[in-house]
Amino acid sequence: MAEITEATNMETTPVENNNELALITPETQPKRRKKKSMVWEYFTIETVSAGCRRACCNRCKQSFAYSTGSKVAGTSHLKRHIAKGTCPALLHDQYNNQLTPYNPKTGGSEPRKRRYRSPSSPFIPFDQDRCRHEIARMIIMHEYPLHMVEHPGFIAFVQNLQPRFDKVSFNTVQGDCVATYLREKQSLMKLIEGIPGRVCLTLDMWTSNQTLGYVFITGHFIDFEWKLQSRVLNVIMEPYPDSDSALSHAVAACLSDWSLEGKLFSLTCNHPTSEAGLENLRPLLCTKNPLILNGQLLLGNCIARTLSSMAKDVLGAGHEVVKKIRDSVKYVKTSESHDEKFVQVKNQLQVPSEKSLILDNQTQWNTTYQMLAAGSELKEVFNCLDTSDPDYKLAPSIEDWKVAETLCTFLKPLFDAASILTTTTNPTAITFFHEAWKIHADLGRSITNEDPFISNIAKSMLEKIDKYWKDCSLILAIAVVMDPRFKMKLVEFSFTKIFGEDAPTYIKIVDDGIHELFLEYVALPLPLTPTYTEEGNAGNNGKTDESQQGNLLSDQGLTDFDVYIMETSSQQMKSELDQYLEESLLPRVQEFDVLGWWKLNKMKYPTLSKMARDILSIPVSAAAPDSVFDIIIKQLDEYRSSLRPETVEALICAKDWLHYGSEESNALVKMEF
């Protein structure tokens, strides 16, 4: 509805009808006081009988009570008629865009006239339900507290923005948020029901100040377009998060909720899980043989947590030096004058570094690494700062800077590897096969260093990457085999570097594992090859003659031909997997789309492409992008911990789903009230 501008005092002289303002005369307005209410621009007072006057709308001609004898009815009901859209004539004019736009006069004696502003877009009527829906979306998307709708500031803002909006309570908006979650869930369920492959899950256990656990379960899958997708499926509260059954209970609830029984391909846990806990999870996998791939479809180790644990060891080894550098950085960054003196000394020394000093967040190790790296490049400035600032007495020694550089040498490959998880939309196991074996090889060389400080750090880190490699190298290697640029060749090369003389044994484990997994897929029912149906339908405009279809698909008359093919062609005796492995490697290009390659070759490898689809969807990290560098367990904030578990799940899941725009377009709609 159009806005109403500020009221102004009107003269008692007649005003032209084409301006559609009330005619104010001495008979209808006593001389002792001018009427100031804006309603008199739209109403005329008419005398009905002696002592009885009514207000008549100039637009729709409806009349309303005004005064009887000495009693005056007031103007509230007249304002509602105009301002809240109950005047049919005003609505009609507004819809047809017939009102004159508001243009304030800059001069002259003509009094300012009140107008409705005419929108450039068609009129959109006020919709209370739509506004409630948008408030729920806003709260979900930006993680606002549900109680904000009861805050006086919010209520005042909304009432000024749209007086017709009825304020909502906490319970109402909570119900609206859950309703949004349920609508989004229906859309996602349709997507998941139709995926051609299996689903991989990641499990991330959060804590709360009430010692309750919250299991964040994220599903990863490849859709019909061969695009890797991930969605938060559930956030399940577990009262005893340290129990051996906590994760298995949460996963079982997720599988039931989303009808994924028999479709779970792999599990990746974000935090260390007991052997008993892992064994409780194993029966939930869809693979018939639990020993296939040495059970590595159940990943107890997450690469992000492994890298964070290694980084924590490095920083712990040099914690005294780290504190000294942190104090020096704090001295510079917490005072504007100190910072200016630091920059002045840097310019005088002409230090070429472009790094800026940052004070680290001690819960995320990447910030500490960046602080040490910047400090090391600017060490000359710190060493000379006392000449410009006599109060600075915190300069680390030359030995301290050497230790800091050693720490950075160990942290850099960890930082580069972990950064892939934050910059790549969908990192695959292929990438981390490269990263893991490079880190493993570098540490293997560092443990022989003569400096005990270096060798001890390398030894501690090597133990952790060894465990990760032992638990996950097989599934990482099989993912590499599914890349036509590498296949078994990269596995053979890297295993030779890592295992030396024992490499053939480990290479054989990978080869046996991938053949064993392929047999699992061969045993699955294979649908009719699309080539037959597509070509048949294309030639007959979608209508295939029954006799032709029978001759094409039946074995009658072609049995002898099949025997002949098998006897004369050794190629027919080889499986799709063996054919694939024997073909030449593709050239290595930086932007190679491995999923796109399998999409193009799914007709050539109908069974192997199914296996590749599932293997390439296995996530190597269960940590969210903003938690990759965390060195502490994530904790649900106090406000969300106070909500019902169902509400917590609805808010977190719906935010993730709305990010993908599954419900509707986020295009802005211009609404004028």
N, C-alpha and C positions, 0 to 999 in steps of 0.2 A: 504494500500500500504506500502511497506517496507520503513523503514527510511533510510535517506541518511546520512552518517557520515561526519565528518569534512574533508574539502579539504586539500590536501597536495601538495607541489611542486613536480613535476615529473622530472626525469632525461631525457635527450635527447637520451637515449639508447633504443633499441628495448625492448619490454616487451612481454612475451609469450602470444599467442592467447588464451590459456585456462583460462587465468585470465580476458579475455574479456575487456582489456583496450586498449585505442587508441594507435596506433603506432605513436610516435612523432619523426619526422626526421628533420634534418636541412632544408630540402626543404619546409616543411610545417610550421616551426616555426622559425622566425628570431632569430639569435643568441643574438641580443641585449636585448631580453626580453623573459622570460619563461611564458607560459600560466598557470595561477593559477586557472582558473575556473574549478569547478568539472565536467562540461559537457564534457571536453576533455577526460575523462575516458570512455565516451560512444560514442564519435563521432571521425571521422577521416576526415581531410580536404583533399578534392580532387580537383585538378586543372582541370576544364572542358575545358577552352580555355584560350587564352592569356588574362590576366587581370581579369579572372572570376574564382572564387573558391567557392565550395559548401561544406557544412558539411554533411557527410553521417553517419547515425546511424549504429553502429556496430551490433545492434540487429535485427532491422526490415528492414535495408537497405534503408529506406526512406532518401531522400536528402533534404537539406534546404539551403536557400540562406545564404552566409557568406560574400563575398566581391566581388565588381565589381569595378575595377580600384582602386582608393584610398578610396572609400567608404566601410566601414565595417558595416555589419548588426547588430553586437552585439550577445549576447548569451541568451537573455531573452526567445526567442521563443524555443531555444534548451532546456533550463531548464524546460519549461512547458511540452515539449514532454516527458522528463524523470520523473520529479517530480510529475506531476499531472495525471499520468496514461493513457496517450494517446498512448504510445508505445505498440502495441498489443503483440509483442514478450516478452516484459518485464512482462506484465500482465499474459501471459500464463505460463511463468516460475515461477512467484510468486505463482500462483494458484496451480501448481503441486509441489510446495515446493522443487524446484530443485537448488536454490541458496545456496552457502556455507555460513553458519552462520559467523557473524563478530567476529573474535577473535584477539584482539590487540596483537602485538608482544611485548615481554618484553625485547628483546635484539637483537643483530645482526645489520647488516648494511642495510638489505633489507628495502626499503621504505614502509611505511604503505599504504595499499590498501583500497580503498573505497568499501564497500559491502552493499547490502541490508540485513537487519536482517530478518531471516526467522522465521515467527511465528510458534508456536507449533500447533496452531489451523488453520482450513481452512481459506483461505483469505476471508475477508468480504469487499466488495466494499464500498466506501464512499457513503453515502446517505444523501443528504441535508435535505430532508423532515423528515427523521428519527431523525436527530440531532435537528431540530426545535421542533419536538414533545417531545424529551427528555428535552430540555431547558424549555418548558412549564411545564412539569411534575415537574422539579426541582423547578421552581418558585412557583408552587402551594404547593408542599409538605413542603417546608422550609420557605414559606411566604416571599420570597425575593421580593423587589420592581420590578415592571415591567420595570422601567426605567434602570435597571442594564444592559440591553443589549446594551444601548447607552453609558455606562460609558467607558472612554478610557482604564481603567485598564482591564475590561472584554474583550473589543475588542482586545487589545494586547495579552491577554492570549489565546483567541480562535485562533487568526491568527497564533500564534506560535505553537499551538497544532495541528491545521489543516488549512493550508493556503487556501485550496479549499473552506472552509466554507464562504459563503456570509453573512456578518453581517446583522442582522435584526433590524427593528425599533420598537419603543414602540407599534405602532398600529399593527404591524405584530404579535408580541408576545402576545399582548392582544387578537387578534383573535385566535391564537393558543391555548391559555388558555381556551377561551370560547368553542372552538371546542372540547378540551379534556373534559370539563364539559358536553357537549351535548352527547358525546359518553358514558360517565359514566352514565348519566341520563337514556339513553335508556336501559342499562343493569339493572339498579335499577328498572325501570318501569316494566320490565318483571318479576322481582322478586316480586314486590308488587302486580301486577295484579293476581299472582297465589297464594297468601297467602290464607289459608282457613278461617281465622278468621277476626277480625276487627282490626282497627288501633287506637292507643292512641297517642295523641299529647301533647308535652310540649311547653310552650311559654316562651321565655326569652327576655325581652326588654332591649336592649343596648341603650346608648345615644351617642352623638358625640359633638365635640366642636362647631358644627353648630346648636345645639339644635334639630337636626333631630333624630328620633328614628329608630332603626333597630330591627325587630322582628325575633329572631332565632327560627325557628319551627323545632322540632325534632320528627320524627315518631318512635313509639315503637310497635312491633308486634311479634308474634310467628310464625315461619315458619313451613313447612311441617315436619321437623325433630324435632319439639317441642323445638327449640332453640330460646331464646329471642334475638331479633335483634333491633338495633336502628340506625337510619340514620338522619343526618341533611337534611331536605327536602327543606327548603327555608330560605332565609334571605331577608326579605321584608322591604324596607324603608318606614317609616310612617312619613310624615312631621309634624304631630301634635300628638306626642306620648301620651299626657295626655288626649286626647279626649276619650269619652266613646265608640267610634266606631273603634278606632285604631286596637285593637286586633281582633275584629270580621271581620274587613275588611281583615286583613292579613290571618286569618284562612280560610275565604271564598276563597281567591285567591289560597291558598295551596290546598284546596279540589278540586278546579276546575283544577288546574295544574296537579294533580296526579290522577284525576278521582276517588276521594275517597268519593264522595257524597253518603250518606247512609251507610258508613263504619266507621264513626268516633264514637268510643265507649266512650272515656273520654278525658277531657282536664285538664291539670295541669299548673297553672300560677306561674311564679317565683317571681313576685312582687305583692303587694297589688293592687287589682282591685276594682273599684267602683261597687256598686250594679247594676247600670245601665249598666256598661260594662259587668258584668256577665250575665245579662239578654239578652244582645245582642248576647252573645256566645251560650246560651242554645239551641236555635232552630237549631243550626248546628249539634247537637248530633243526632245519629241515633236512640236512644231509643224512642219508640212511646210515652211513658208516661213520660213527663218531671219531674214528681214528684216521679218517682221511686227511691228508696233508698234515699228519701228526697232530691233529686236533687244532691247528692254527686258525681255523675259521672262527675260533673264540680267542680274541686278542685281549690278554690281560694287561697289556702295556699300551699306553697312548704315547705317540711320539712327542707331543707337546710337553707332557709331564716328564718324560725321560730327559728331554733337553733342559727343562727347568731345574730338575734335580741335579743335573751335571753342572749347570751354571751356579746353582747354590753352593755346590762344593768348591768351585773355583773362587767365588767371592768370600766364602768362609776361610779359605786358606790365606787370603790376604786382607782379612777384615780390618786390621789395624791401619794398613795403608789406605784402604778405602775410606775409613773414618777421617783420616787426616786430609785427604783430598776433598771429601764432602764438606768438612769444616772450612776449608779454603774457599770453595765455591760458594758456600753459604755466606761467608764474609763479603764476597764481591756482589752477589746477587740480591742480598737483602738490604742494600743501601745504594741509593742512586749516586751519591758522591763517590762511594767506593768503586762502583761500576764505571763511572766516568774516568777515574784515575787508572783503572785497569785498561780501558780502551786507549787512553793516552799513552801508556807505557807500551802497549802492543803496537801502536802506530810508530812510536819512536824506534822500536826494535825492528820494525818492518817484518813481523812474523807473518808468513804467507798463509797460515791456516784460515779457512773460512768457517770453521766450526764455531758454534756459539755455546757458551757455558750453560748448563742446565742443572738444576738441583733435582736429584733423583727421587722417585717414588719407591720406597724400600719394599713395597709389596710386588713390584714388577721389575725383574732383573734387567730387562732391556734398557731401562732408564739409567740404571747404575752403570751398565756398560757404556752407554753414550756419554755419561758424565766423565768416566775414566778416559775414554778415547779423546774427548775434547780437551780435558785437562792435560793429557800427555802431549798433545800437539801445542799446547799453550804453556808448557812448563817453564819456558824461558821468561815469560811474562810474570808468572808467580815468583820466580827466583829473584826478579828485579823489582818487584812491586814495592818492597820496603823502602826503596830509594825515593819513591814518590809519595808513599804513604807510610810514615814511621809507625803508625798504629798496627800495621800488619806484621804479625810475628808467628804466622802459622805455616810458613812455607815448608812443604815436604822436602826431604833431603834427596840427594842424587840417587841413593839406594832405593828410596821410596818410589821414585819415578821409574826406576828399572823394574821394580816389582809390578807397578801399575801396567807397564808395557807388556810384561809377561802375562798378566791377567787378561789383557785385551787380546793377546795372541790366541789364548785358549777360548775366549768368549766369542770372537768374531765368527768362526765357522758355525757355532751354535746359533748366533744371532741371524746369520744369513739363512740357515735352514729353517728356523722358526718363522722368519719373516715371510717365507713362502706361504705359510698357513694364513697369514693376514692379508696378503696381496693377491693371492690366486683365489678366484671364486670357488673353484672346486678342485683342490689338489688331489692327485691320485697317488696310489701306492708306487707307481712307476717313478715319480719324482723322488720319493724318499728312499727308494732303493739306492739311487745314486748318492744321496746325501748321507745315508747311514754308513755305507761302505767307505766313503771318503773320510768321514770322521773317524771310523774304526781304524783305517790305515794310517792316518796322521798320528793318532794316539799310540799306535803300535810302535812308531818310530820315536815318539817323545819319551817313552818309558826308559829308553837306553841313554837318555841325556845324562851327562856327568853332574849337572847341577841337581842336588837332591830335592830342592824346592820344585823344580820343573818335573822331575821324574815322579815325585809323590803325587802331584796334582794329576798327571797323566794316568797314573795307576788307578787312582780313585775314579776318574772319568771312564777309563777303559772297562772297569768292572760293570758299570751301568750300561754302557753301549753294548758290551758283550751279552748281557742278559736280554736286552732288547733284540739284538741280532739273533740270539738263540730262539727267542719266543716268536719272532715275527719275520725272520729272513725268508722263510719258505713262501709265505703268502706274498711278500714283496717281490720275490723272484718270479713267481708265477704271473704276477701282474706285468712284469717286464717282458715275459715270454709272449704276452698278448699284444705287445707293441711290435708291429711288423718291421720297425727299424732296428730292433735288437734281437728279439726271439731268444734262443738259448745262448747266442754268442756272447752277449754282455754278461750273462750269468757265469759262463765258463771263464771269461776274462777276469771278472771281479773276484770270483771264488779262488782263482789261482793266486791272486794278490793277497787274499786274506788267509787262506788255509794252506797255501804252499803244497807240499806233497800230499796232503790229505784232501786236496780239492776234488779229485775224481769221485770220492765217496759222497761228498756233499752235492756235487753236480748230479749224481745218479739219484739222490733223494728227491731233487727238484723234478727230474725227468719222470721218475716213477709216480710222484705225486700228481703231476699234471695229467698223466695218462689215466691214473686211477679216477681222478675227478671227471675226466672226459667220459669214461665209461658210465658214470652216474647219469650224465646227460643223455648218453645214447639209450639208456634204459627208459628214459622218459618218453611218453607218447609224442611222436612228431606229427604235427598237423600237415594236411595236404600242402604240398609245395605250391606257393602262390603263383609260380610261373604257369602251371596248368590252367588254373581258373582265370587268371588275368588274360592270358593269350586266347583262351577259348571264348571268353566273354567279349573280348575286343573284336573278334572276327565275326560275331553274330549279334552285335549290339546288345549284349547282356543276355541273350537267349541262346543256350546251347542245346542242340538237338540231342535227345536222350540216347539215340543209337550211336551218335558220334561220341558222346561223352563216355558211353560204355566201352566202345572200342579203344578210346584213348587211355582210360584209367584201369581197365581190367587186365588181368594177366592172360586172358584167352588169346591164343595166337602169338604171344610174345615170349612165352616161357623158354622156348628153344633159343630165341634171340638173346635172352638174358644169360643163359648158360654159355653161349658162344662168346659174349662180351667178357664174362668172367674168366674163360679159358684163354682168351687171346690178349687180355690186357692186364698187366701186373698193377697198373694204376688203380684198378677197381678194388684190388685187395688191400689197398692202403686206406687208412682212416682219414677223415678230414684233418685231424690234428697232425698226422704224419705228413700229409701233403703240404699243409701250411708251413711246417717246420723246415721242409726240404726246399721250399721256394727261396729265391734270393731275397736278401734284405732290401728294404726300401732305402733310398738316400735319406740321410739325416738332415731335416730342415727344422729351423727353430720353432716355427709356428705350426707344427704338424698336429692335426686333429685326429687323434687315435679313434675316438668314438665315431667321427665322421667316416673314417676308413672302414670300420666294421659295418656301418650303415650301408655303405656302397657295396660291400662284399657279403652281405647276409644271404644272398641267393647262392653264392658259391660255397659258403660254409654255413648251411642252415643250423646245424647242431653246435658247431664250435662258436658261432656268433652268439648263441644263447649263453654259453659258458663265459665268453668274453664280456658280455653285457653285465653279468653278475659279478665277475671278478673285478672289473674296472670300476664298480660302484662301491667297493670296500673302502671305507674311510680310515685313514691312518691316525686321525686325531679326533678325540671326543670333546675337545675344548672349543668353546665359542671363540671367534676371532679376537674379541676384546679380552679374552682370558688366557691367550696362548703363553704370555710371559709371566703369568701369576706364579708366585712361590708360596702362596697360602691358599687354603681351600676356600672357595666362594661361599659367601654367607648371605642368606635371604635377609633383606632389611627388616627392621622391627615392624614397620607398618604392614608389610605384606604378610609377615608371620602372624599378625593378629587377625587376618582374614580367614574365612573358611577355606579349607584345601581346594574345594571345587571352584571357588572364586579365583584363587591364586592360579590354578590351572587354566581357567578361562581367559584371564588377563594376559598371561604369558604366551599361551598358544595363539590366541587371536592376534596379538601384536605381530608375531612372526608371520602369520598367514596374511594379514592385511598388507604386510610389506610386499607381498607378491601380487597384490591387487586382484585376488581371486573373486571378490564379490562384485566389484563394479569399478568403473573408471574413476580416477581421482580428479578428473577435470573440474575446475572451479565453475560453479554455477552462480551467476550474479543474481542476488535476491534483494529486492527493494521492498521495504515495509512501510 
